[in-house]
Amino acid sequence: MSGLPLRFKEPGLVERYQMEGMDPSDRSFNRTVFVNRMPGGYAGKVTYEAFVVEGVAQSTTEAAVRSVAERLLAYGFTRLRSRLNFKGTRYLAEKETWVDYPDLLTSFPHP
């Protein structure tokens, strides 16, 4: 019997991303974003403590993770970045590059 949590064996799960950044209380965090195949494409989901954030269906897995990041940013999370860690069951050994998501307050030009 495998020691993997049942969540890792969920039907439709296609990729797992690592996301890290700062929460609204200015504490660092590191969580897994699960990307599942949906009828409308792909959707990502992350759980932080009791807080669950789901993105909307997107055409690519990268866009699905971006959707989750945008929702987290709207809730006050900052300095977010992600990288692909698992494609299917294949572990990528942290070889993928990080993708940064600009904070909402700093992403607009200053007058």
N, CA, C and O atoms as a GROMACS GRO file, in nm:
protein
  444
    1MET      N    1   0.085  -0.118   0.000
    1MET     CA    2   0.000   0.000   0.000
    1MET      C    3   0.088   0.123   0.000
    1MET      O    4   0.186   0.131   0.075
    2SER      N    5   0.055   0.218  -0.083
    2SER     CA    6   0.132   0.341  -0.095
    2SER      C    7   0.104   0.434   0.022
    2SER      O    8  -0.007   0.438   0.074
    3GLY      N    9   0.205   0.509   0.062
    3GLY     CA   10   0.191   0.605   0.170
    3GLY      C   11   0.143   0.740   0.121
    3GLY      O   12   0.130   0.833   0.201
    4LEU      N   13   0.117   0.754  -0.008
    4LEU     CA   14   0.071   0.882  -0.061
    4LEU      C   15  -0.072   0.913  -0.016
    4LEU      O   16  -0.156   0.823  -0.011
    5PRO      N   17  -0.099   1.037   0.018
    5PRO     CA   18  -0.237   1.073   0.053
    5PRO      C   19  -0.330   1.046  -0.065
    5PRO      O   20  -0.288   1.050  -0.180
    6LEU      N   21  -0.456   1.019  -0.034
    6LEU     CA   22  -0.553   0.991  -0.140
    6LEU      C   23  -0.567   1.107  -0.238
    6LEU      O   24  -0.599   1.085  -0.354
    7ARG      N   25  -0.543   1.230  -0.192
    7ARG     CA   26  -0.555   1.348  -0.279
    7ARG      C   27  -0.462   1.337  -0.399
    7ARG      O   28  -0.495   1.386  -0.507
    8PHE      N   29  -0.345   1.272  -0.382
    8PHE     CA   30  -0.250   1.258  -0.492
    8PHE      C   31  -0.296   1.157  -0.595
    8PHE      O   32  -0.244   1.155  -0.707
    9LYS      N   33  -0.394   1.074  -0.561
    9LYS     CA   34  -0.443   0.971  -0.652
    9LYS      C   35  -0.578   1.007  -0.712
    9LYS      O   36  -0.641   0.924  -0.778
   10GLU      N   37  -0.623   1.129  -0.691
   10GLU     CA   38  -0.756   1.172  -0.736
   10GLU      C   39  -0.768   1.165  -0.888
   10GLU      O   40  -0.677   1.209  -0.959
   11PRO      N   41  -0.879   1.110  -0.940
   11PRO     CA   42  -0.898   1.106  -1.085
   11PRO      C   43  -0.904   1.248  -1.141
   11PRO      O   44  -0.966   1.337  -1.081
   12GLY      N   45  -0.840   1.269  -1.253
   12GLY     CA   46  -0.840   1.401  -1.315
   12GLY      C   47  -0.722   1.487  -1.276
   12GLY      O   48  -0.695   1.588  -1.341
   13LEU      N   49  -0.649   1.448  -1.172
   13LEU     CA   50  -0.532   1.524  -1.130
   13LEU      C   51  -0.422   1.507  -1.235
   13LEU      O   52  -0.379   1.395  -1.262
   14VAL      N   53  -0.377   1.618  -1.293
   14VAL     CA   54  -0.278   1.608  -1.400
   14VAL      C   55  -0.142   1.667  -1.361
   14VAL      O   56  -0.039   1.618  -1.407
   15GLU      N   57  -0.141   1.770  -1.277
   15GLU     CA   58  -0.015   1.832  -1.237
   15GLU      C   59  -0.025   1.885  -1.095
   15GLU      O   60  -0.134   1.916  -1.046
   16ARG      N   61   0.091   1.895  -1.031
   16ARG     CA   62   0.100   1.956  -0.898
   16ARG      C   63   0.209   2.062  -0.903
   16ARG      O   64   0.321   2.037  -0.947
   17TYR      N   65   0.175   2.179  -0.856
   17TYR     CA   66   0.268   2.291  -0.852
   17TYR      C   67   0.299   2.325  -0.707
   17TYR      O   68   0.215   2.305  -0.618
   18GLN      N   69   0.417   2.376  -0.684
   18GLN     CA   70   0.454   2.430  -0.554
   18GLN      C   71   0.431   2.580  -0.561
   18GLN      O   72   0.479   2.645  -0.654
   19MET      N   73   0.359   2.636  -0.464
   19MET     CA   74   0.339   2.780  -0.458
   19MET      C   75   0.386   2.829  -0.323
   19MET      O   76   0.358   2.769  -0.219
   20GLU      N   77   0.459   2.939  -0.327
   20GLU     CA   78   0.505   2.997  -0.201
   20GLU      C   79   0.492   3.148  -0.208
   20GLU      O   80   0.479   3.206  -0.315
   21GLY      N   81   0.495   3.210  -0.091
   21GLY     CA   82   0.483   3.354  -0.081
   21GLY      C   83   0.457   3.394   0.062
   21GLY      O   84   0.497   3.324   0.156
   22MET      N   85   0.390   3.507   0.080
   22MET     CA   86   0.358   3.559   0.212
   22MET      C   87   0.206   3.566   0.225
   22MET      O   88   0.136   3.609   0.133
   23ASP      N   89   0.155   3.524   0.342
   23ASP     CA   90   0.010   3.533   0.364
   23ASP      C   91  -0.026   3.674   0.411
   23ASP      O   92   0.064   3.756   0.433
   24PRO      N   93  -0.154   3.705   0.427
   24PRO     CA   94  -0.194   3.840   0.468
   24PRO      C   95  -0.139   3.883   0.604
   24PRO      O   96  -0.133   4.003   0.634
   25SER      N   97  -0.098   3.787   0.688
   25SER     CA   98  -0.039   3.819   0.818
   25SER      C   99   0.113   3.834   0.808
   25SER      O  100   0.182   3.846   0.910
   26ASP      N  101   0.164   3.834   0.685
   26ASP     CA  102   0.307   3.848   0.657
   26ASP      C  103   0.390   3.729   0.705
   26ASP      O  104   0.505   3.744   0.744
   27ARG      N  105   0.329   3.610   0.702
   27ARG     CA  106   0.399   3.486   0.732
   27ARG      C  107   0.427   3.414   0.600
   27ARG      O  108   0.344   3.415   0.510
   28SER      N  109   0.543   3.353   0.590
   28SER     CA  110   0.573   3.281   0.466
   28SER      C  111   0.492   3.150   0.463
   28SER      O  112   0.460   3.092   0.567
   29PHE      N  113   0.461   3.106   0.342
   29PHE     CA  114   0.390   2.979   0.327
   29PHE      C  115   0.440   2.907   0.204
   29PHE      O  116   0.501   2.967   0.115
   30ASN      N  117   0.414   2.778   0.200
   30ASN     CA  118   0.451   2.692   0.089
   30ASN      C  119   0.345   2.584   0.081
   30ASN      O  120   0.331   2.504   0.174
   31ARG      N  121   0.270   2.579  -0.028
   31ARG     CA  122   0.162   2.483  -0.043
   31ARG      C  123   0.163   2.423  -0.184
   31ARG      O  124   0.226   2.476  -0.275
   32THR      N  125   0.092   2.312  -0.198
   32THR     CA  126   0.075   2.248  -0.328
   32THR      C  127  -0.053   2.297  -0.393
   32THR      O  128  -0.158   2.303  -0.330
   33VAL      N  129  -0.042   2.332  -0.521
   33VAL     CA  130  -0.159   2.364  -0.603
   33VAL      C  131  -0.186   2.240  -0.688
   33VAL      O  132  -0.102   2.198  -0.767
   34PHE      N  133  -0.304   2.184  -0.671
   34PHE     CA  134  -0.344   2.066  -0.747
   34PHE      C  135  -0.420   2.114  -0.871
   34PHE      O  136  -0.515   2.191  -0.860
   35VAL      N  137  -0.377   2.068  -0.989
   35VAL     CA  138  -0.444   2.105  -1.114
   35VAL      C  139  -0.515   1.982  -1.168
   35VAL      O  140  -0.454   1.879  -1.193
   36ASN      N  141  -0.646   1.997  -1.184
   36ASN     CA  142  -0.731   1.887  -1.231
   36ASN      C  143  -0.788   1.918  -1.369
   36ASN      O  144  -0.812   2.034  -1.403
   37ARG      N  145  -0.810   1.813  -1.446
   37ARG     CA  146  -0.879   1.826  -1.574
   37ARG      C  147  -1.028   1.840  -1.545
   37ARG      O  148  -1.085   1.763  -1.469
   38MET      N  149  -1.090   1.940  -1.606
   38MET     CA  150  -1.232   1.969  -1.588
   38MET      C  151  -1.299   1.970  -1.725
   38MET      O  152  -1.230   1.973  -1.827
   39PRO      N  153  -1.432   1.967  -1.729
   39PRO     CA  154  -1.499   1.975  -1.859
   39PRO      C  155  -1.461   2.100  -1.939
   39PRO      O  156  -1.457   2.095  -2.062
   40GLY      N  157  -1.433   2.212  -1.872
   40GLY     CA  158  -1.399   2.336  -1.942
   40GLY      C  159  -1.249   2.359  -1.956
   40GLY      O  160  -1.209   2.468  -1.994
   41GLY      N  161  -1.166   2.260  -1.926
   41GLY     CA  162  -1.021   2.276  -1.936
   41GLY      C  163  -0.953   2.226  -1.810
   41GLY      O  164  -0.963   2.108  -1.776
   42TYR      N  165  -0.883   2.316  -1.741
   42TYR     CA  166  -0.809   2.280  -1.620
   42TYR      C  167  -0.841   2.381  -1.510
   42TYR      O  168  -0.861   2.499  -1.537
   43ALA      N  169  -0.845   2.334  -1.386
   43ALA     CA  170  -0.869   2.422  -1.272
   43ALA      C  171  -0.773   2.385  -1.160
   43ALA      O  172  -0.746   2.268  -1.135
   44GLY      N  173  -0.722   2.488  -1.092
   44GLY     CA  174  -0.631   2.468  -0.981
   44GLY      C  175  -0.700   2.489  -0.848
   44GLY      O  176  -0.802   2.557  -0.839
   45LYS      N  177  -0.643   2.429  -0.744
   45LYS     CA  178  -0.700   2.439  -0.610
   45LYS      C  179  -0.587   2.431  -0.508
   45LYS      O  180  -0.498   2.346  -0.519
   46VAL      N  181  -0.592   2.519  -0.408
   46VAL     CA  182  -0.493   2.518  -0.301
   46VAL      C  183  -0.566   2.535  -0.168
   46VAL      O  184  -0.667   2.606  -0.160
   47THR      N  185  -0.514   2.470  -0.065
   47THR     CA  186  -0.569   2.485   0.070
   47THR      C  187  -0.462   2.545   0.157
   47THR      O  188  -0.350   2.495   0.164
   48TYR      N  189  -0.497   2.655   0.225
   48TYR     CA  190  -0.406   2.719   0.320
   48TYR      C  191  -0.477   2.727   0.454
   48TYR      O  192  -0.572   2.803   0.470
   49GLU      N  193  -0.432   2.648   0.549
   49GLU     CA  194  -0.500   2.630   0.676
   49GLU      C  195  -0.643   2.587   0.646
   49GLU      O  196  -0.660   2.484   0.580
   50ALA      N  197  -0.746   2.659   0.688
   50ALA     CA  198  -0.885   2.619   0.658
   50ALA      C  199  -0.938   2.692   0.535
   50ALA      O  200  -1.057   2.680   0.503
   51PHE      N  201  -0.855   2.766   0.468
   51PHE     CA  202  -0.893   2.851   0.355
   51PHE      C  203  -0.867   2.775   0.224
   51PHE      O  204  -0.753   2.738   0.196
   52VAL      N  205  -0.971   2.752   0.145
   52VAL     CA  206  -0.959   2.682   0.017
   52VAL      C  207  -0.983   2.782  -0.095
   52VAL      O  208  -1.083   2.854  -0.096
   53VAL      N  209  -0.890   2.786  -0.190
   53VAL     CA  210  -0.902   2.876  -0.304
   53VAL      C  211  -0.900   2.792  -0.431
   53VAL      O  212  -0.809   2.713  -0.454
   54GLU      N  213  -1.003   2.812  -0.513
   54GLU     CA  214  -1.012   2.743  -0.641
   54GLU      C  215  -1.014   2.845  -0.753
   54GLU      O  216  -1.084   2.946  -0.746
   55GLY      N  217  -0.936   2.818  -0.856
   55GLY     CA  218  -0.938   2.904  -0.974
   55GLY      C  219  -1.051   2.862  -1.067
   55GLY      O  220  -1.114   2.759  -1.047
   56VAL      N  221  -1.074   2.943  -1.167
   56VAL     CA  222  -1.176   2.911  -1.267
   56VAL      C  223  -1.112   2.828  -1.378
   56VAL      O  224  -0.990   2.833  -1.397
   57ALA      N  225  -1.192   2.753  -1.450
   57ALA     CA  226  -1.141   2.667  -1.557
   57ALA      C  227  -1.067   2.750  -1.662
   57ALA      O  228  -1.113   2.857  -1.704
   58GLN      N  229  -0.953   2.698  -1.703
   58GLN     CA  230  -0.866   2.764  -1.801
   58GLN      C  231  -0.827   2.664  -1.909
   58GLN      O  232  -0.846   2.544  -1.893
   59SER      N  233  -0.771   2.715  -2.018
   59SER     CA  234  -0.735   2.628  -2.130
   59SER      C  235  -0.601   2.556  -2.109
   59SER      O  236  -0.576   2.454  -2.173
   60THR      N  237  -0.515   2.607  -2.020
   60THR     CA  238  -0.386   2.542  -1.994
   60THR      C  239  -0.367   2.525  -1.843
   60THR      O  240  -0.433   2.590  -1.763
   61THR      N  241  -0.276   2.436  -1.807
   61THR     CA  242  -0.248   2.416  -1.665
   61THR      C  243  -0.179   2.538  -1.604
   61THR      O  244  -0.205   2.573  -1.489
   62GLU      N  245  -0.093   2.603  -1.682
   62GLU     CA  246  -0.025   2.723  -1.633
   62GLU      C  247  -0.126   2.834  -1.603
   62GLU      O  248  -0.114   2.903  -1.502
   63ALA      N  249  -0.224   2.850  -1.690
   63ALA     CA  250  -0.328   2.952  -1.669
   63ALA      C  251  -0.414   2.916  -1.548
   63ALA      O  252  -0.462   3.005  -1.478
   64ALA      N  253  -0.433   2.788  -1.523
   64ALA     CA  254  -0.510   2.744  -1.406
   64ALA      C  255  -0.438   2.783  -1.277
   64ALA      O  256  -0.502   2.827  -1.182
   65VAL      N  257  -0.307   2.768  -1.273
   65VAL     CA  258  -0.229   2.807  -1.156
   65VAL      C  259  -0.230   2.959  -1.142
   65VAL      O  260  -0.242   3.011  -1.031
   66ARG      N  261  -0.218   3.030  -1.253
   66ARG     CA  262  -0.224   3.177  -1.250
   66ARG      C  263  -0.358   3.224  -1.193
   66ARG      O  264  -0.363   3.322  -1.119
   67SER      N  265  -0.467   3.156  -1.227
   67SER     CA  266  -0.598   3.190  -1.175
   67SER      C  267  -0.603   3.177  -1.023
   67SER      O  268  -0.662   3.262  -0.955
   68VAL      N  269  -0.542   3.072  -0.969
   68VAL     CA  270  -0.534   3.054  -0.824
   68VAL      C  271  -0.451   3.167  -0.762
   68VAL      O  272  -0.489   3.224  -0.661
   69ALA      N  273  -0.336   3.198  -0.824
   69ALA     CA  274  -0.250   3.305  -0.773
   69ALA      C  275  -0.323   3.439  -0.772
   69ALA      O  276  -0.310   3.515  -0.676
   70GLU      N  277  -0.397   3.468  -0.876
   70GLU     CA  278  -0.472   3.595  -0.882
   70GLU      C  279  -0.574   3.604  -0.770
   70GLU      O  280  -0.594   3.711  -0.712
   71ARG      N  281  -0.639   3.494  -0.739
   71ARG     CA  282  -0.736   3.494  -0.629
   71ARG      C  283  -0.666   3.513  -0.495
   71ARG      O  284  -0.715   3.587  -0.409
   72LEU      N  285  -0.552   3.447  -0.476
   72LEU     CA  286  -0.476   3.465  -0.352
   72LEU      C  287  -0.430   3.610  -0.339
   72LEU      O  288  -0.438   3.668  -0.230
   73LEU      N  289  -0.382   3.670  -0.447
   73LEU     CA  290  -0.339   3.810  -0.444
   73LEU      C  291  -0.455   3.901  -0.404
   73LEU      O  292  -0.436   3.996  -0.329
   74ALA      N  293  -0.574   3.872  -0.454
   74ALA     CA  294  -0.692   3.952  -0.420
   74ALA      C  295  -0.728   3.941  -0.273
   74ALA      O  296  -0.789   4.032  -0.217
   75TYR      N  297  -0.690   3.830  -0.210
   75TYR     CA  298  -0.716   3.812  -0.066
   75TYR      C  299  -0.604   3.869   0.020
   75TYR      O  300  -0.610   3.859   0.143
   76GLY      N  301  -0.502   3.929  -0.041
   76GLY     CA  302  -0.396   3.992   0.036
   76GLY      C  303  -0.267   3.914   0.046
   76GLY      O  304  -0.176   3.957   0.118
   77PHE      N  305  -0.255   3.801  -0.022
   77PHE     CA  306  -0.129   3.729  -0.026
   77PHE      C  307  -0.032   3.807  -0.114
   77PHE      O  308  -0.075   3.875  -0.207
   78THR      N  309   0.097   3.798  -0.087
   78THR     CA  310   0.197   3.873  -0.164
   78THR      C  311   0.316   3.785  -0.198
   78THR      O  312   0.330   3.673  -0.147
   79ARG      N  313   0.401   3.837  -0.285
   79ARG     CA  314   0.526   3.773  -0.326
   79ARG      C  315   0.506   3.627  -0.367
   79ARG      O  316   0.584   3.540  -0.329
   80LEU      N  317   0.401   3.602  -0.444
   80LEU     CA  318   0.369   3.466  -0.486
   80LEU      C  319   0.457   3.422  -0.602
   80LEU      O  320   0.490   3.500  -0.691
   81ARG      N  321   0.493   3.296  -0.598
   81ARG     CA  322   0.561   3.233  -0.710
   81ARG      C  323   0.527   3.085  -0.709
   81ARG      O  324   0.493   3.028  -0.605
   82SER      N  325   0.537   3.022  -0.826
   82SER     CA  326   0.504   2.880  -0.836
   82SER      C  327   0.600   2.812  -0.933
   82SER      O  328   0.666   2.876  -1.015
   83ARG      N  329   0.605   2.680  -0.921
   83ARG     CA  330   0.678   2.599  -1.019
   83ARG      C  331   0.616   2.460  -1.024
   83ARG      O  332   0.563   2.410  -0.925
   84LEU      N  333   0.623   2.401  -1.140
   84LEU     CA  334   0.570   2.267  -1.162
   84LEU      C  335   0.660   2.166  -1.092
   84LEU      O  336   0.782   2.165  -1.115
   85ASN      N  337   0.602   2.081  -1.008
   85ASN     CA  338   0.679   1.978  -0.939
   85ASN      C  339   0.647   1.836  -0.987
   85ASN      O  340   0.736   1.751  -0.993
   86PHE      N  341   0.519   1.810  -1.022
   86PHE     CA  342   0.478   1.679  -1.070
   86PHE      C  343   0.395   1.694  -1.196
   86PHE      O  344   0.301   1.773  -1.200
   87LYS      N  345   0.429   1.618  -1.296
   87LYS     CA  346   0.348   1.609  -1.419
   87LYS      C  347   0.299   1.465  -1.422
   87LYS      O  348   0.374   1.372  -1.451
   88GLY      N  349   0.170   1.450  -1.390
   88GLY     CA  350   0.118   1.314  -1.369
   88GLY      C  351   0.182   1.259  -1.244
   88GLY      O  352   0.175   1.320  -1.137
   89THR      N  353   0.245   1.142  -1.256
   89THR     CA  354   0.314   1.083  -1.140
   89THR      C  355   0.465   1.108  -1.146
   89THR      O  356   0.538   1.065  -1.058
   90ARG      N  357   0.511   1.176  -1.250
   90ARG     CA  358   0.655   1.199  -1.269
   90ARG      C  359   0.700   1.321  -1.190
   90ARG      O  360   0.653   1.432  -1.213
   91TYR      N  361   0.793   1.300  -1.098
   91TYR     CA  362   0.851   1.408  -1.018
   91TYR      C  363   0.959   1.475  -1.100
   91TYR      O  364   1.046   1.408  -1.156
   92LEU      N  365   0.954   1.606  -1.108
   92LEU     CA  366   1.048   1.680  -1.193
   92LEU      C  367   1.173   1.726  -1.119
   92LEU      O  368   1.253   1.802  -1.174
   93ALA      N  369   1.189   1.682  -0.995
   93ALA     CA  370   1.310   1.707  -0.917
   93ALA      C  371   1.345   1.855  -0.908
   93ALA      O  372   1.463   1.892  -0.909
   94GLU      N  373   1.244   1.938  -0.898
   94GLU     CA  374   1.262   2.082  -0.881
   94GLU      C  375   1.348   2.144  -0.991
   94GLU      O  376   1.422   2.240  -0.967
   95LYS      N  377   1.337   2.090  -1.112
   95LYS     CA  378   1.414   2.141  -1.226
   95LYS      C  379   1.343   2.254  -1.300
   95LYS      O  380   1.405   2.326  -1.378
   96GLU      N  381   1.215   2.268  -1.276
   96GLU     CA  382   1.138   2.372  -1.346
   96GLU      C  383   1.171   2.509  -1.287
   96GLU      O  384   1.210   2.521  -1.171
   97THR      N  385   1.155   2.612  -1.368
   97THR     CA  386   1.182   2.747  -1.321
   97THR      C  387   1.060   2.804  -1.248
   97THR      O  388   0.947   2.763  -1.272
   98TRP      N  389   1.087   2.898  -1.159
   98TRP     CA  390   0.980   2.965  -1.084
   98TRP      C  391   0.909   3.066  -1.173
   98TRP      O  392   0.971   3.130  -1.258
   99VAL      N  393   0.779   3.080  -1.153
   99VAL     CA  394   0.699   3.183  -1.218
   99VAL      C  395   0.652   3.277  -1.108
   99VAL      O  396   0.589   3.234  -1.011
  100ASP      N  397   0.684   3.407  -1.122
  100ASP     CA  398   0.645   3.507  -1.023
  100ASP      C  399   0.512   3.572  -1.062
  100ASP      O  400   0.484   3.592  -1.180
  101TYR      N  401   0.432   3.605  -0.961
  101TYR     CA  402   0.304   3.672  -0.982
  101TYR      C  403   0.313   3.806  -0.910
  101TYR      O  404   0.316   3.810  -0.787
  102PRO      N  405   0.316   3.917  -0.985
  102PRO     CA  406   0.333   4.049  -0.923
  102PRO      C  407   0.221   4.081  -0.824
  102PRO      O  408   0.104   4.051  -0.847
  103ASP      N  409   0.260   4.143  -0.713
  103ASP     CA  410   0.163   4.188  -0.614
  103ASP      C  411   0.069   4.290  -0.678
  103ASP      O  412   0.110   4.368  -0.764
  104LEU      N  413  -0.056   4.289  -0.635
  104LEU     CA  414  -0.154   4.381  -0.692
  104LEU      C  415  -0.116   4.527  -0.668
  104LEU      O  416  -0.135   4.610  -0.757
  105LEU      N  417  -0.064   4.559  -0.551
  105LEU     CA  418  -0.031   4.698  -0.519
  105LEU      C  419   0.088   4.748  -0.597
  105LEU      O  420   0.100   4.869  -0.619
  106THR      N  421   0.178   4.660  -0.640
  106THR     CA  422   0.297   4.704  -0.713
  106THR      C  423   0.287   4.680  -0.862
  106THR      O  424   0.379   4.715  -0.936
  107SER      N  425   0.177   4.622  -0.908
  107SER     CA  426   0.168   4.590  -1.050
  107SER      C  427   0.111   4.704  -1.132
  107SER      O  428   0.106   4.694  -1.255
  108PHE      N  429   0.068   4.813  -1.068
  108PHE     CA  430   0.014   4.927  -1.139
  108PHE      C  431   0.118   5.039  -1.142
  108PHE      O  432   0.187   5.060  -1.043
  109PRO      N  433   0.130   5.110  -1.253
  109PRO     CA  434   0.227   5.219  -1.259
  109PRO      C  435   0.189   5.331  -1.163
  109PRO      O  436   0.072   5.362  -1.144
  110HIS      N  437   0.291   5.391  -1.103
  110HIS     CA  438   0.268   5.504  -1.012
  110HIS      C  439   0.260   5.633  -1.090
  110HIS      O  440   0.331   5.650  -1.190
  111PRO      N  441   0.174   5.726  -1.047
  111PRO     CA  442   0.161   5.853  -1.122
  111PRO      C  443   0.287   5.937  -1.113
  111PRO      O  444   0.292   6.046  -1.170
   0.00000   0.00000   0.00000
